[in-house]
Amino acid sequence: MRKRNVTPANGDLVRLMNNQHHDDLFRRHPRNPILTPADWPYAINSVFNAAATLLPDGTTLLLCRVEDRRGHSHLCAATSDNGVDGWRIDPQPTMLPDPENYPEEIWGIEDPRITYVPELEQYAVVYTAYSRGGPGVSLAMTKDFKTFQRYGAIMSPEDKDAALFPHRIGENWALIHRPVGPIGAHIWISYSPDLWHWGSHRMILEARRGAWWDANKIGLSPPPIETPRGWVILYHGVRQTPAGCLYRLGLALFDLQTPERCLCRGDTWIFGPEEYYERFGDVGNVIFPCGYTIGPDGDTVNLFYGGADSCIALAQGSIQEMLDWLDRQGSVMGPADGW
């Protein structure tokens, strides 16, 4: 890995121009899309942006964002023995908005991320609650995806794209999220002693400027992946084009003990909309992962993502390949990269 600031040197530009083949870090499943509105047991508009986890018996569970024909979203669980087909979908919504008790959910709940927390023997579901003031971050805990203990809003609007780390960092829980403010839409981390009260906020990854693929805004995609070398972060970058927004995936690595410290960041995107189900839908040119599972080999990443806000698809990659790619393509973050 090389150390430099955000703007590439001429040598980097020449290297990119001479590279005729991009790295294929994620490979689409041939049965994509794996879930569409036609699969649903009740009337919906679209299904996309699913959180994912493996249950104790090895079953894959997706907690899907489902949008009704009002335009409001709720969450619905789907399970599969192999994570590809044979999906069993809850006959009714699994988790509905509850604006009477949680007014921040008045316009729906969206884009969940699931983290299993061994210390609590529960799954943490961090999701976006769409309030009158805009999207904010909410938290719920569950043991069975049937009953949920809501913590309510833990980050006020405008904030989203959040996930909990699976264990404490030192004495505190850690949360990655994406607030929007006067300085832009960047990725932040916050800490809490009890999951209720959050502080020590710090920006950890900045949206680049200019013509970069991730120049407009960035946000966490699935929860962090813990490796011996650090936390692998898959993040989405949004570029504004004359035809609208373009969502693609990038890769960064953060320190294991101090995850606010970015060790390196890739310059190019690693996965972007190419297939028809990613380019055409309610919101075209979008891939948006919210969840993954790890295969029995401890290396295979099964990445579940929303395609064009209209379906759910699957792509597979390798943790080792991502780390190797960062060794080749990653730039070490220097002091000038901070805020």
C-alpha angles and dihedrals in degrees: 000000000000128000120231144123126270098276110076122235119240090259090060090051093051090048091053092047092050092050102094096178127053122219113261100215095159125042120202118236112248091230094061131174091047097183130027136166088266089068094058121108092216134039115283139153100224145342124213147123099057127187114220141204141159115245120219092264092055095258116144114233123196120193099203131201106234121191119204126209092269088063092249120127135219134171126258129181125229123183133196135179093224103023092241111071143351090069119187108205124198106254091226132029111291096209121015127189112267104202093163091066098020107035091183086074095060095118099037145279121268151174103018126196121201125211122178109221110202094192090060096032087226141104117248113216112196112187144163116261112201107219133174086264093053134264119340136173121262133179134212131175126212140171099194110016088245102085124031133197105214118211090186124218114354097170121036125228135315094043137105144134093083136159136170123237112242096241141015121285101222104319098335140074115240130215130190115209143153117237120183118220145139092299094053141256108313137149117267138181127216133184135218135183093208110015089252104074119048132192145128088086115190135171110236106174127028129210107241124235137234121019098345118130089241097039102115104049139330135203142176114273113192122358118285117282113227116221132164088255097051144284113320109214123197108197135178122234122202121209121190112226132173087259094051137267122342118204120203137158130253135181135229137166125222132194115271097224098032105032093180086074114086111211097188142342132204118241098210131052117257102202131022142163112288108135124079093251089056097044101042127049141078089321111019128215096028133132111176120175119194100167149026141180127211118233125236090265090065090234110067114094116205102201117198115199143171116247117213089331088286111086145009122251137179132226128176130216142157129252091214092050090052092051091046090050091052089051089055102034106020124109119215110236115242130196092271090064094069129089 
